[in-house]
Amino acid sequence: MTRPGRLGLSVIGLSGLIVLTGCIGQPAPAPTTSSAAPTASASGAAGPSTTATPTTAPTTTTPSSTSAAPTTSAAAPPSSAPASQPATEEPQPTGLPEQTGPLTVYYVAVGDNGMSGPLIGCGDSLVATTTGPVTFTDQVRPSVEALLANKSRDLGLSGLVNALYQSNLTYVAGELTGSTITIWLTGQFMLGGVCDIPRVKAQLEYTAMAASGATSAQVFVNGRPLDEVLSLK
């Protein structure tokens, strides 16, 4: 009697097991679909491949374009440098303006005793004369050169004498410092006597002062003061 009961129970248990396995077997496909989600997420791992765009972004980063900007800005100063060159041409207008007018040159009135001009040694007078119109910028040079270029003792019929007519002198330079004009000459003096010493000195100094507007003058010949050079005559 007990065996049929056990057989019935085993049949029932077996059928229950089949039912349970049937119930358990049906959800199995769901994991496949849910496992598809992981595969999709695995394929979604391609999403990280989309994050590869940051790798492409560094290649196309703007720093490369901004680094190009300094190169263009660095090229700008050389191109602008030539534009500043005309500024170097501005200092051209230097020196005195060009003028046209007569020059003042001094000669000697021998034995005049200061009646016609400043009294100089041996009782002579120093007399100012003027030349024809001359174009100049520095009036000192042409005035002194006009005096040194005159190789005649007498100044026409004026009675004036040129004590420098035998000398061989060349004007080198002149400089006005305050109220003093300094001129430099080269060459040699050729004098006719002791009285020619104050005459040539006065002719040179007064001619330079009249041309520059100075009130005193210094003359150097071959780098030596005029008084020193004339003391040897």
Protein Blocks (a to p, Z undefined) as FASTA:
>chain_A
ZZmmmmmmmmmmmmmmmmmmmmmmmmmmmmmmmmmmmmmmmmmmmmmmmmmmmmmmmmmg
fklmmmmmmmmmmmmmmmmmmmmmmmmmmmmmgcjdddddddddddddehklomnmccde
hhiacddddddddddfblmlmmmmmmmmpccfbgcjnopacfklmpccddfbdcdehjac
cdddedddddfbjklmmmmmmmmmmmmmmmnopabdcddeehiafklmmmmZZ
